[in-house]
């Protein structure tokens, strides 16, 4: 509405039946990652029963891991508190190492390579712990070195 008058605008939506691609010149999906009503209307008109996966971005999924969920709150879930405390401690240490290492290319490369190796070892260790806890219900001892 502009004043008391409705503003009429034309939008053009193109739809490819073969690939189920929909493109609207209002560009809402390109700017905000949300399918516009124009595109949804065309999908409905074309009897598409489900929105194609390519239009559901990870940020809209329940399964996405978000780092901000680890922000400390006074009303946090009790069983997550030890995990959050460990995460905060590790993040603080990683940040101090990163600050120190970033000063020189050589130290930065060393830390990056070391972290890649450490991550691989941790993934293997966690996988082993998960498997052994499923087998006998106990936590396994594995060395990182």
C-alpha positions in Angstrom: 0.0 0.0 0.0 1.2 3.5 -0.9 -1.0 5.8 1.0 -4.5 4.5 0.5 -3.7 3.0 -2.9 -2.5 -0.6 -3.4 0.8 -0.8 -5.3 0.7 -3.4 -8.0 3.9 -5.0 -9.0 4.5 -7.8 -11.5 6.6 -10.7 -10.6 7.8 -13.4 -13.0 8.3 -16.9 -11.8 9.9 -19.5 -14.0 9.5 -23.2 -13.3 11.3 -26.1 -14.8 9.3 -29.3 -14.5 12.2 -31.6 -15.2 14.5 -30.4 -12.4 11.7 -28.8 -10.2 13.6 -25.5 -10.3 11.6 -22.4 -9.4 13.0 -18.9 -9.8 11.2 -15.7 -8.9 12.4 -12.2 -9.8 11.4 -10.9 -6.3 14.6 -12.8 -5.2 13.5 -13.5 -1.7 15.1 -17.0 -1.8 18.4 -15.5 -3.0 18.5 -12.8 -0.4 17.0 -14.5 2.7 16.9 -18.2 1.9 13.1 -18.3 2.1 10.9 -19.4 -0.8 8.5 -16.6 -1.6 4.7 -16.9 -1.9 4.9 -16.6 -5.6 7.2 -19.6 -5.9 5.1 -21.6 -3.5 2.0 -20.7 -5.5 3.5 -22.1 -8.7 4.7 -25.3 -6.9 1.1 -25.7 -5.7 -0.3 -25.0 -9.1 2.0 -27.5 -10.6 0.9 -30.1 -8.0 4.3 -30.5 -6.5 3.6 -32.3 -3.2 6.9 -31.5 -1.4 9.2 -28.5 -1.5 12.4 -29.7 -3.2 15.3 -30.3 -0.7 17.4 -27.7 -2.4 15.1 -25.0 -1.1 15.3 -26.1 2.5 18.6 -24.7 3.8 20.5 -26.2 6.6 19.7 -23.3 8.9 16.0 -24.2 8.8 16.6 -27.9 9.8 16.2 -29.1 13.4 19.3 -31.4 13.0 21.8 -28.6 12.3 24.4 -28.0 15.0 24.5 -24.5 16.2 27.3 -23.1 18.4 25.2 -20.5 20.1 23.2 -23.2 21.9 26.3 -23.5 24.1 26.0 -20.0 25.5 25.8 -20.0 29.2 22.5 -19.2 30.7 21.1 -19.4 34.2 18.2 -21.4 33.0 20.2 -24.0 31.0 19.3 -27.7 31.0 21.1 -29.4 33.9 22.5 -32.4 32.0 24.2 -30.1 29.4 26.0 -28.0 32.0 29.1 -30.3 32.2 29.3 -30.4 28.4 29.0 -26.6 28.2 31.6 -26.1 30.9 34.1 -28.4 29.1 33.3 -26.7 25.8 33.9 -23.2 27.3 37.2 -24.3 28.8 38.4 -25.8 25.5 37.3 -22.8 23.5 39.2 -20.4 25.8 42.4 -22.6 25.4 42.0 -22.9 21.7 41.5 -19.1 21.4 44.6 -18.4 23.3 46.6 -20.9 21.2 45.1 -19.3 18.0 46.1 -15.8 19.1 49.6 -16.9 19.8 50.0 -19.0 16.6 48.5 -16.4 14.3 51.5 -14.1 14.7 53.6 -16.1 12.3 52.9 -18.2 9.2 55.1 -21.1 10.5 53.4 -21.3 13.9 49.9 -21.0 12.3 50.7 -23.9 9.9 52.1 -26.0 12.8 48.9 -25.5 14.9 46.7 -26.2 11.9 48.5 -29.4 11.1 48.5 -30.5 14.8 44.8 -29.8 15.1 44.0 -31.9 12.0 46.0 -34.8 13.4 44.3 -34.3 16.8 40.9 -34.2 15.3 41.5 -37.5 13.4 42.7 -39.2 16.7 39.7 -37.8 18.6 37.2 -39.1 16.0 38.8 -42.5 16.1 38.8 -42.5 19.8 35.1 -41.4 20.0 34.1 -44.0 17.5 35.9 -46.7 19.5 34.2 -45.5 22.7 30.8 -45.6 21.1 31.3 -49.1 19.8 32.7 -50.5 23.1 29.9 -48.8 25.1 27.4 -50.5 22.9 29.1 -53.9 23.2 29.6 -54.1 26.9 28.2 -51.0 28.4 31.5 -49.8 29.7 33.7 -47.0 28.6 37.0 -48.1 26.9 40.4 -46.7 27.6 42.3 -45.6 24.5 45.5 -43.5 24.4 45.7 -40.5 22.1 49.5 -40.7 21.5 
